[in-house]
Amino acid sequence: MKDYTGDKIRNVAIVGHGGAGTTSVTEALLYRSGAISRMCKVEDGATTTDYEPEEIKRKVSVNATLAPVEWRDCKINFIDTPGFADFVAEVKGAFRAADVALIVVSATGGVQVGTEQCWKLADEAHLPKIIFVNKMDRENAHFDQVLENLRHKFGKHVLPLQLPLGKEANFAGIIDLYKMKAYRANGNGSDEIEIPDEYKAAAEAAHEQMVEAAVEADDDCMMRYLEGEEVTDEEIMKCLVKGIRQANFYPVLCGSAVKNIGLGRVMSAIIDYTYPAVLSDFTVTNKLTGEEELHDANAPMSALVFKTTSDPFVGRLSFFRVFSGTIESDSVVYNSRREQEERISNIFTMRGKTQLPMKRAVAGDIGVVAKLQYTSTGDTLCTKANPVEFAPIAFPLPMYTRAISAKKKGDEDKIMTALTRLMDEDPTIIVTKNPITKESLVSGMGDQHIEIIMERMQRKFGVEAELKAPMVEYKETIRGTAEVEGKHKKQSGGHGQYGHVVIRMEPLPPGGGFEFVDKIFGGAVPRQYIPAVEKGMIESMQKGILAGYPVVDIRITLLDGSYHSVDSSEMAFKTASNIAFKKAMEQCKPVLLEPIYNLSVTCADSMMGDVIGDLNSKRGRILGMQPVEEGLSLVSAQVPYAEITEYAVDLRAITQGQGTFEMKFDHYEDVPAKLAEKIIADRKQQQ
């Protein structure tokens, strides 16, 4: 691939609902541009951008994959992204490198959940959008219905720039509404023809609609158009480019990836209707002053690392987008977040898993470099003399957690090492250790995400692990008060053991923790043994009498006791404390506590009834509802954690993948009596 200047480069993220055909479209674009000589199908497991074993096995994209092509003396860096919600982090990263989102919509399925999610993410990233209606050759494909569907979901600004030539099995090409020409597919090329008579009326009406929408982007053109003056084709093109860039309207193209119809027109539309990558200003934080600054492509070198992955042969690969300046091979750059210099060896780009060498990466281009020592996803590369930092990539919080353990004894450290490496690749993976249950926990975006993490661990690091639902952190407390004594007396030849305490146990308010009060007078228990009594109580609290869970929110008052001048010891008083503690717990009406979480669920208004019904079935308390935006609301509830360990899966099923949620620990509450009996019985059986 030859060198290109920034004005000849476009960066395009290809996104859509899973199954809409983003990978097939990418493959067809590669083939149509001549980048590959054979077009493969997803079903065959041989496409350029779905090459990981996990992708081939599932027939779905898991990674955002780079696929640069050359077209009309320009370079287009396509990024094929996953359509499944569990891998939204890949889309978020790709959007930080892209200048435009190509949203793929199925001609048979129309706007689906993933389409709306990608649209929303593109809005958040302030990216212009181009819509490509794929699968026009399929049975039941209906362009007008899809167009109506798009307008219903995304507003009247959805604007067709093409119409299909033929339909379903007879789909044979497209009509370009700007040029008012038809392009009939012909093998790997296309022939320009006059618009057939049966399509002329529809094409002329759509052309007029396109012109009316375009001139709205320019006040001068609009006034002349309204006054009946002629607006030239060149002016209309400028208006289209401006309107698309400013999101005044969203152009719609159509075609078929499988039949390779319309893909050349897609690449031409990207070049014609979008700005070059270098024409966009961008915001950075000046590390010397701490202030935000607006830069352009002529500023000192700056680049953002938007993706990190591990190659078994090359090592860690860092994908970066250059926003200003140039990064040369065999140079030194500065990581402003880590405050470390990095050595850049060879720069290359990737087409799927194939490396294509580059001498340099100029402003607007995307490059890849291997074996950076300190750099990870979201880091900024710049010059040490002009340190700047891009805003970090806002990855969503993980929503699904599993307890992880090694299948083979002794592999625990290997699992942690593997997970640490995978966290470098995927920032939505979080690994923690629960200090209470002693479990290692891995959190991700959903069940499929976690499954793929496990498969990658085995494939890349040779470590097998087991997953299970995380243990619920139950606790025990008391609801009554009691005074008891604990005596430990043992004679076994020589020195014996003697410890004797009288205590009062009483409850504290929730969150009170533990209090120890010393009320010994007259030396009934010598001063040197009182710390041992307190220590014995603290140790006893680690395992309650109901099910062996930690005891919380109690006050122990040491009232009295006795000792033996020879046989008493710290150990004897600790043992006496254990005895007294258990006796007191039995008399103080012990109860089991469970963690209660605040849950905030965002979903469509039409699904709110199902969501609330499900929360009620999970022993949830609805705290309130409030609108977020039109058609979307947020419901707040408090739900026992034991009921929502699978909530990411449950919510996806209820809302067809549209709902999102956040959860945060709030407090502990008594477990209902019947449920407590079952939990205690299960726990005793495990023990």
C-alpha positions in Angstrom: 0.0 0.0 0.0 1.4 3.4 -1.0 1.8 6.4 1.2 -1.2 8.8 1.4 -1.4 12.3 2.7 -4.1 13.1 5.3 -6.4 14.8 2.8 -6.6 11.4 1.0 -7.6 9.3 4.0 -11.0 8.4 5.5 -11.6 6.4 8.7 -14.9 4.6 8.7 -16.3 2.3 11.5 -18.7 -0.3 10.1 -21.4 -0.9 12.7 -24.8 -2.5 13.0 -27.1 -5.1 14.7 -25.6 -8.6 14.8 -26.7 -10.4 11.7 -27.2 -7.2 9.6 -24.0 -8.2 7.7 -21.2 -5.8 8.8 -18.5 -8.5 8.3 -20.0 -9.5 4.9 -20.1 -5.8 3.9 -16.4 -5.4 4.9 -15.4 -8.5 3.0 -17.3 -7.2 -0.1 -15.6 -3.8 0.2 -12.2 -5.4 0.4 -13.0 -7.6 -2.7 -14.6 -4.7 -4.7 -11.5 -2.5 -4.0 -9.1 -5.3 -5.1 -7.6 -5.6 -1.7 -8.4 -9.3 -1.7 -8.8 -11.6 -4.7 -11.5 -13.9 -3.3 -14.6 -13.1 -1.3 -15.4 -15.5 1.5 -18.6 -16.0 3.5 -19.0 -15.8 7.3 -20.5 -19.2 7.3 -17.3 -20.7 5.9 -15.2 -19.1 8.7 -12.7 -17.6 6.3 -13.5 -13.9 6.1 -10.7 -11.4 6.4 -11.9 -9.7 9.5 -13.4 -12.6 11.5 -10.2 -14.7 11.9 -10.1 -15.4 15.7 -11.1 -19.0 16.6 -13.9 -17.6 18.9 -15.3 -15.7 15.9 -15.1 -18.6 13.5 -16.8 -20.9 16.0 -19.7 -18.6 16.8 -20.0 -17.0 13.3 -20.1 -13.5 14.9 -17.6 -10.7 15.2 -15.9 -10.3 18.6 -13.2 -7.8 17.8 -13.0 -4.5 16.0 -10.8 -5.3 13.0 -8.9 -3.0 10.7 -9.4 -3.4 7.0 -7.8 -0.6 4.9 -8.5 -0.4 1.2 -7.5 1.9 -1.7 -10.2 3.5 -3.9 -10.1 6.4 -6.3 -6.6 7.3 -5.2 -7.7 7.5 -1.6 -7.1 5.2 1.4 -10.2 4.2 3.5 -9.4 2.6 6.8 -12.5 0.5 7.5 -13.0 -0.9 11.0 -15.3 -3.9 11.2 -17.0 -3.9 14.6 -19.0 -6.5 16.6 -22.8 -6.2 16.5 -23.4 -8.0 19.8 -23.9 -5.8 22.9 -21.4 -7.8 25.0 -18.6 -6.3 22.9 -19.6 -2.7 22.9 -16.1 -1.7 24.1 -14.8 -2.6 20.7 -17.3 -0.2 19.1 -16.5 2.6 21.6 -12.8 2.3 20.8 -13.3 2.2 17.0 -15.5 5.3 17.2 -12.6 7.3 18.7 -10.5 6.4 15.7 -13.2 6.9 13.1 -14.5 10.1 11.3 -17.7 8.6 10.1 -20.0 5.6 11.1 -21.3 3.4 8.3 -24.4 1.9 9.8 -25.4 -1.4 8.1 -29.2 -2.2 8.2 -30.8 -5.4 6.9 -33.3 -4.9 4.1 -35.4 -7.7 5.7 -35.0 -6.8 9.4 -34.9 -3.0 9.3 -33.9 -1.1 12.4 -33.1 -3.5 15.2 -31.8 -3.2 18.8 -28.2 -3.1 17.8 -28.9 -0.5 15.1 -30.4 1.9 17.8 -27.5 1.2 20.1 -24.9 2.0 17.4 -26.8 5.1 16.5 -26.8 6.3 20.1 -23.0 5.6 20.4 -22.3 7.4 17.2 -24.3 10.4 18.5 -22.2 10.4 21.7 -19.0 10.3 19.6 -20.4 13.2 17.4 -19.8 11.2 14.3 -21.7 11.8 11.0 -23.6 8.7 9.8 -24.1 7.0 6.5 -26.7 4.2 6.3 -26.2 1.2 4.1 -29.3 -1.0 3.5 -27.8 -4.4 2.9 -29.3 -7.7 1.7 -31.4 -6.0 -1.0 -31.3 -9.3 -3.0 -33.1 -11.3 -0.2 -36.7 -12.4 -0.3 -39.0 -9.9 1.5 -36.4 -7.1 1.1 -38.3 -3.9 0.8 -36.3 -0.6 0.6 -39.3 1.7 1.0 -40.4 0.0 4.2 -36.9 0.1 5.7 -36.7 3.8 4.8 -40.0 4.4 6.6 -38.7 2.4 9.5 -35.5 4.5 9.7 -37.5 7.7 9.6 -39.8 6.5 12.3 -36.8 5.7 14.6 -34.3 8.4 13.7 -36.5 11.3 12.3 -37.3 12.8 9.0 -33.7 13.7 8.3 -33.1 10.2 6.9 -32.4 11.0 3.2 -31.9 8.4 0.4 -29.1 9.2 -2.0 -29.7 6.0 -3.9 -32.7 3.8 -5.0 -32.6 0.1 -5.7 -32.7 -1.1 -9.3 -35.0 -4.2 -9.1 -36.0 -6.0 -6.0 -35.4 -9.3 -4.1 -33.9 -11.9 -6.6 -34.1 -9.4 -9.4 -32.1 -6.7 -7.6 -29.5 -5.7 -10.1 -28.0 -2.4 -9.2 -28.6 1.1 -7.8 -29.8 4.5 -9.0 -27.6 7.4 -8.0 -29.9 10.3 -7.2 -27.2 12.9 -7.3 -25.9 11.9 -10.8 -29.3 10.7 -11.9 -27.7 7.6 -13.4 -28.3 3.9 -12.9 -25.4 1.5 -12.2 -26.0 -2.1 -13.2 -23.8 -4.7 -11.5 -21.5 -6.5 -13.9 -19.1 -9.0 -12.2 -16.5 -7.0 -10.3 -17.4 -3.7 -11.9 -20.5 -1.8 -12.8 -21.9 -0.3 -15.9 -23.4 3.2 -16.0 -26.7 3.3 -17.8 -29.7 5.7 -18.2 -32.4 5.2 -15.5 -35.0 2.8 -16.9 -38.4 4.3 -17.7 -40.3 2.5 -15.0 -38.0 4.1 -12.3 -37.8 7.6 -13.7 -40.7 9.1 -11.9 -39.7 7.8 -8.5 -36.0 8.8 -9.1 -37.0 12.4 -10.1 -39.2 12.8 -7.0 -36.4 11.4 -4.8 -33.9 13.7 -6.5 -36.0 16.7 -5.9 -36.4 15.7 -2.2 -32.6 15.3 -2.0 -32.0 18.8 -3.5 -34.5 20.4 -1.1 -32.8 18.7 1.9 -29.3 19.6 0.7 -29.8 23.3 0.2 -31.0 23.7 3.8 -27.3 23.3 4.8 -26.5 26.6 3.1 -28.6 29.8 3.6 -27.5 31.4 0.3 -28.3 28.2 -1.8 -31.6 27.8 0.0 -32.7 31.4 -0.7 -31.8 31.1 -4.4 -33.5 27.7 -4.6 -36.7 29.1 -3.0 -36.6 32.0 -5.5 -36.5 29.6 -8.4 -32.9 30.2 -9.3 -30.6 27.4 -10.5 -28.4 25.7 -8.0 -25.5 24.0 -9.7 -24.6 20.3 -9.2 -21.3 21.4 -7.7 -23.1 23.6 -5.1 -25.5 20.7 -4.3 -22.5 18.4 -3.7 -21.0 21.0 -1.3 -24.3 21.3 0.5 -24.6 17.5 0.8 -21.1 17.2 2.3 -21.8 20.1 4.7 -25.2 18.7 5.7 -23.9 15.1 6.3 -21.0 16.5 8.3 -23.3 18.6 10.5 -25.8 15.8 10.9 -28.5 17.9 9.1 -29.5 14.7 7.4 -28.4 11.0 7.2 -27.7 9.6 3.7 -29.1 6.2 2.8 -27.3 3.9 0.3 -28.3 0.4 -0.7 -26.8 -2.8 -2.1 -26.0 -6.4 -1.5 -22.7 -7.6 0.1 -23.3 -11.2 -1.0 -23.9 -10.3 -4.7 -21.3 -7.5 -4.5 -23.8 -4.9 -5.8 -23.4 -1.2 -4.8 -20.1 -1.6 -2.8 -18.1 0.6 -5.2 -20.7 3.3 -4.9 -20.4 3.1 -1.1 -16.7 3.8 -1.2 -17.2 6.6 -3.7 -19.9 8.1 -1.5 -17.5 8.0 1.5 -14.9 9.9 -0.5 -17.4 12.3 -2.1 -19.7 13.1 0.9 -17.3 13.1 3.9 -14.4 15.3 4.9 -10.8 14.0 5.0 -9.6 12.9 8.4 -7.3 15.9 8.8 -9.9 18.6 8.5 -11.4 17.9 11.9 -10.2 19.9 14.9 -9.8 18.1 18.1 -9.6 18.8 21.9 -6.6 17.8 24.1 -5.5 18.7 27.6 -2.1 20.5 27.8 -0.2 18.6 30.4 2.0 21.6 31.3 -0.9 24.0 31.9 -3.7 21.6 32.7 -6.0 23.5 30.3 -8.0 22.2 27.4 -6.8 23.3 23.9 -8.2 23.0 20.4 -5.7 21.6 18.0 -5.6 20.7 14.3 -3.5 18.4 12.1 -0.6 20.9 12.0 0.0 20.8 15.8 2.9 18.8 17.2 2.5 15.0 17.0 -0.3 13.5 18.9 -2.0 10.1 18.7 -4.6 8.1 20.6 -4.2 4.3 21.2 -7.8 3.0 20.7 -7.2 -0.7 20.8 -4.7 -3.2 22.2 -4.4 -6.9 21.4 -2.0 -9.8 21.9 -0.5 -11.7 18.9 0.9 -15.1 19.9 3.9 -14.5 17.5 4.5 -10.8 17.6 3.4 -9.9 21.1 1.3 -7.0 22.2 -0.1 -4.8 19.3 -1.1 -1.2 19.9 -3.6 0.4 17.3 -3.3 4.1 17.2 -5.0 7.0 15.3 -2.7 10.0 14.5 -4.5 13.3 15.0 -1.6 15.6 14.3 2.0 15.4 13.1 3.6 12.2 12.0 4.9 9.1 13.7 7.9 7.6 11.9 9.3 4.1 12.2 12.4 3.8 14.4 11.5 6.9 16.5 10.8 7.7 20.1 7.4 9.0 21.4 6.2 10.1 24.8 3.3 8.5 26.6 1.9 11.5 28.5 -0.4 9.5 30.8 2.3 7.1 32.0 5.0 9.7 31.7 7.3 7.3 29.9 9.1 7.3 26.6 8.4 4.5 24.2 10.5 3.2 21.3 8.6 2.8 18.0 10.2 0.1 15.9 8.3 -0.8 12.7 4.9 0.8 11.9 2.5 -1.2 10.0 -1.2 -1.5 9.3 -3.4 -4.6 9.5 -5.9 -6.1 7.1 -7.5 -8.6 9.3 -4.5 -10.6 10.7 -2.2 -9.6 7.8 0.5 -7.0 8.5 1.1 -4.4 5.8 4.3 -2.3 6.3 4.2 1.5 6.5 7.1 3.9 6.7 5.2 6.4 8.7 1.7 7.2 10.0 0.6 10.8 9.0 -2.1 12.9 10.6 -5.5 11.3 9.9 -4.1 7.8 9.4 -4.3 4.7 11.6 -1.2 2.6 12.4 -0.1 -0.4 14.5 3.0 -0.9 16.4 4.3 -4.0 18.4 5.8 -4.4 21.8 5.2 -1.0 23.5 6.3 -1.5 27.0 4.1 0.9 29.0 1.2 1.8 26.7 -2.3 0.5 26.9 -5.7 1.3 25.4 -6.7 5.0 25.9 -3.2 6.3 26.3 -1.9 9.3 24.4 1.4 9.3 22.4 2.9 12.7 21.8 6.2 14.6 21.9 7.9 15.1 25.2 8.4 18.8 24.4 4.7 19.3 23.9 2.9 16.8 26.2 -0.9 16.6 25.6 -3.5 14.1 26.6 -6.7 13.0 24.9 -9.8 12.4 27.0 -9.9 8.7 28.0 -12.2 6.4 26.1 -15.4 6.1 28.2 -15.9 2.4 28.4 -19.1 1.1 30.0 -19.0 -0.6 33.4 -19.1 -4.4 33.4 -22.5 -5.9 34.3 -22.0 -9.6 34.7 -19.8 -11.2 37.3 -18.6 -14.8 37.8 -16.4 -16.5 40.4 -13.4 -18.0 38.7 -11.1 -20.8 39.9 -8.4 -23.0 38.4 -9.3 -26.4 37.1 -5.8 -27.7 38.0 -4.3 -27.1 41.4 -1.4 -24.7 41.3 -2.7 -22.8 38.3 -4.1 -19.9 40.3 -1.2 -17.6 39.6 -1.3 -18.4 35.9 -5.0 -17.5 35.8 -4.3 -14.1 37.4 -1.4 -13.5 34.9 -3.6 -14.4 32.0 -6.5 -12.2 33.2 -4.1 -9.3 33.7 -3.0 -9.6 30.1 -6.5 -9.8 28.8 -7.5 -6.7 30.8 -4.8 -4.9 28.8 -6.7 -5.9 25.6 -10.2 -5.3 26.9 -10.8 -2.5 29.5 -14.3 -3.8 30.2 -12.9 -6.8 32.0 -12.4 -6.2 35.7 -10.8 -8.7 38.1 -11.2 -8.4 41.8 -10.8 -10.5 45.0 -13.6 -10.6 47.5 -11.9 -10.4 50.9 -15.0 -12.0 52.7 -15.7 -15.0 50.5 -12.1 -15.3 49.3 -13.3 -15.7 45.7 -11.6 -14.3 42.7 -14.2 -12.5 40.6 -14.1 -11.7 36.8 -16.6 -9.1 35.5 -17.6 -8.5 31.9 -20.4 -7.2 29.8 -22.4 -10.4 29.6 -22.3 -14.2 29.6 -20.9 -14.5 26.1 -18.2 -12.0 26.9 -17.1 -14.0 29.9 -17.3 -17.3 27.9 -14.9 -15.8 25.3 -12.5 -14.6 28.0 -12.3 -18.2 29.2 -11.7 -19.5 25.7 -9.0 -16.9 25.1 -7.3 -17.8 28.4 -7.1 -21.4 27.3 -6.0 -20.7 23.7 -3.4 -17.9 24.4 -2.1 -18.9 27.8 -2.9 -22.6 28.1 -4.9 -22.1 31.4 -8.3 -23.7 32.0 -10.7 -22.2 34.6 -14.1 -22.9 36.1 -16.8 -20.4 36.5 -19.7 -20.3 38.9 -22.1 -17.7 40.4 -20.4 -15.6 43.0 -21.2 -16.4 46.6 -23.6 -14.0 48.3 -22.0 -12.1 51.2 -24.5 -13.1 53.9 -23.9 -11.9 57.4 -25.4 -12.7 60.8 -26.5 -10.4 63.6 -28.8 -10.4 66.7 -32.1 -8.9 67.6 -32.0 -9.5 71.4 -29.8 -9.1 74.5 -28.3 -11.7 76.9 -25.9 -12.1 79.8 -23.9 -15.4 79.8 -20.7 -16.8 81.3 -18.1 -18.8 79.5 -15.7 -21.0 81.5 -12.8 -23.0 80.2 -11.2 -25.3 82.8 -8.9 -28.1 81.9 -6.4 -30.1 84.0 -4.0 -32.4 82.2 -1.0 -32.7 84.5 1.4 -29.9 85.1 -0.1 -26.5 84.3 -3.8 -26.6 83.5 -6.0 -24.1 81.6 -8.4 -21.7 83.3 -10.4 -18.8 81.9 -13.7 -17.5 83.0 -15.7 -14.5 81.7 -19.2 -13.1 82.1 -20.4 -10.9 79.2 -23.5 -9.1 78.0 -24.2 -9.2 74.2 -26.6 -6.6 72.7 -27.4 -5.4 69.2 -26.0 -2.2 67.6 -27.8 -0.2 64.9 -27.1 -1.3 61.3 -23.6 -0.4 60.3 -22.5 -0.2 64.0 -19.9 -2.9 63.4 -18.4 -4.1 66.7 -17.9 -2.5 70.1 -16.1 -4.0 73.1 -16.7 -2.5 76.5 -14.5 -3.3 79.5 -16.4 -3.0 82.9 -14.1 -5.1 85.0 -13.5 -3.8 88.5 -11.3 -5.1 91.3 -9.2 -7.4 89.0 -11.7 -10.2 88.5 -10.0 -10.5 85.1 -6.4 -9.3 85.2 -5.6 -6.4 82.9 -3.1 -8.5 80.8 -5.9 -10.9 79.8 -8.6 -8.4 78.7 -7.1 -7.9 75.2 -7.2 -11.7 74.8 -10.9 -11.7 75.7 -11.6 -9.0 73.0 -9.5 -10.9 70.5 -11.4 -14.1 71.2 -14.7 -12.2 70.6 -13.4 -10.8 67.3 -12.3 -14.3 66.2 -15.6 -15.8 67.1 -17.4 -13.1 65.0 -15.8 -14.5 61.9 -18.2 -17.5 62.0 -21.7 -17.1 63.3 -23.8 -19.9 64.7 -26.5 -19.9 62.1 -24.5 -20.7 58.9 -21.0 -19.7 59.7 -21.2 -16.2 58.1 -19.5 -13.2 59.8 -21.4 -11.5 62.7 -21.9 -7.8 62.6 -23.5 -4.9 64.6 -23.0 -6.2 68.1 -21.7 -4.8 71.4 -19.9 -7.1 73.9 -19.5 -5.9 77.5 -17.1 -7.7 79.7 -18.9 -7.7 83.1 -17.1 -10.1 85.4 -14.9 -13.2 85.5 -12.3 -15.1 87.5 -8.8 -16.4 87.0 -6.3 -18.8 88.4 -2.9 -17.6 89.4 -1.1 -20.6 87.8 -3.5 -22.0 85.2 -4.8 -18.8 83.5 -3.3 -17.7 80.2 -4.3 -15.6 77.2 -5.2 -18.8 75.3 -7.5 -19.9 78.1 -9.3 -16.6 78.2 -9.7 -16.6 74.4 -11.3 -20.1 74.6 -13.6 -18.9 77.4 -14.6 -16.0 75.2 -15.5 -18.3 72.3 -17.7 -20.4 74.6 -19.4 -17.2 76.0 -19.9 -15.8 72.5 -21.7 -18.9 71.2 -23.9 -19.1 74.2 -24.9 -15.5 73.9 -25.6 -15.7 70.2 -28.0 -18.6 70.8 -30.0 -16.5 73.3 -30.0 -13.2 71.4 -32.4 -14.1 68.6 -29.8 -14.5 65.8 -30.9 -13.6 62.2 -29.4 -13.9 58.7 -28.7 -10.7 56.8 -28.4 -10.3 53.0 -26.9 -7.5 50.9 -29.4 -5.1 49.2 -28.4 -3.3 46.1 -29.7 -0.1 44.5 -30.6 -1.0 40.9 -31.1 1.6 38.1 -32.6 0.2 35.0 -33.0 2.2 31.7 -35.4 0.8 29.1 -38.1 1.7 26.6 -41.4 2.8 28.1 -43.1 0.0 26.3 -41.0 -2.5 28.3 -41.3 -0.8 31.6 -44.2 -3.1 32.8 -42.2 -6.3 32.1 -39.1 -4.9 33.8 -41.1 -3.9 37.0 -42.9 -7.2 37.0 -39.5 -9.0 36.9 -38.1 -6.9 39.7 -41.1 -7.6 41.9 -40.6 -11.3 41.3 -37.0 -10.8 42.5 -38.2 -9.4 45.9 -37.4 -5.9 44.6 -38.8 -2.7 46.0 -39.6 -0.1 43.3 -38.4 3.3 44.5 -39.5 5.4 41.6 -39.6 6.0 37.8 -38.6 9.0 35.8 -38.3 9.8 32.1 -34.8 10.0 30.6 -35.8 11.1 27.1 -38.7 10.6 24.7 -39.8 6.9 24.9 -37.1 6.0 27.5 -37.4 5.8 31.2 -35.4 4.9 34.3 -36.7 2.8 37.1 -35.0 2.7 40.5 -35.3 -0.2 42.8 -33.7 -2.0 45.8 -33.2 -5.7 45.2 -31.4 -8.5 47.2 -28.1 -9.3 45.5 -28.9 -13.0 45.6 -31.7 -12.3 43.1 -29.7 -10.4 40.5 -26.4 -12.3 40.0 -27.7 -13.1 36.5 -29.5 -9.8 35.9 -27.4 -8.9 32.8 -28.8 -12.1 31.1 -32.4 -11.6 32.5 -32.6 -8.0 31.4 -31.4 -8.7 27.9 -34.1 -11.4 27.5 -36.8 -9.1 28.8 -35.9 -6.0 26.7 -34.5 -7.8 23.6 -31.1 -6.3 24.5 -32.2 -2.7 24.7 -32.2 -2.3 28.5 -29.1 -1.2 30.5 -28.6 -1.1 34.2 -26.2 -0.1 37.0 -26.1 -1.5 40.5 -24.5 -0.5 43.7 -24.4 -1.9 47.2 -26.6 0.0 49.7 -27.3 -1.9 52.9 -28.0 -5.2 54.6 -31.5 -6.5 55.6 -32.9 -9.5 57.4 -33.5 -12.5 55.1 -37.2 -13.7 55.2 -37.5 -16.6 57.7 -38.4 -19.3 55.2 -35.7 -18.4 52.8 -33.2 -18.1 55.7 -34.0 -21.7 56.6 -33.1 -22.9 53.1 -29.9 -20.9 53.0 -28.8 -22.2 56.4 -29.6 -25.8 55.4 -27.7 -25.5 52.1 -24.7 -23.9 53.8 -24.5 -26.6 56.4 -24.7 -29.3 53.7 -21.8 -27.6 51.8 -19.8 -27.4 55.0 
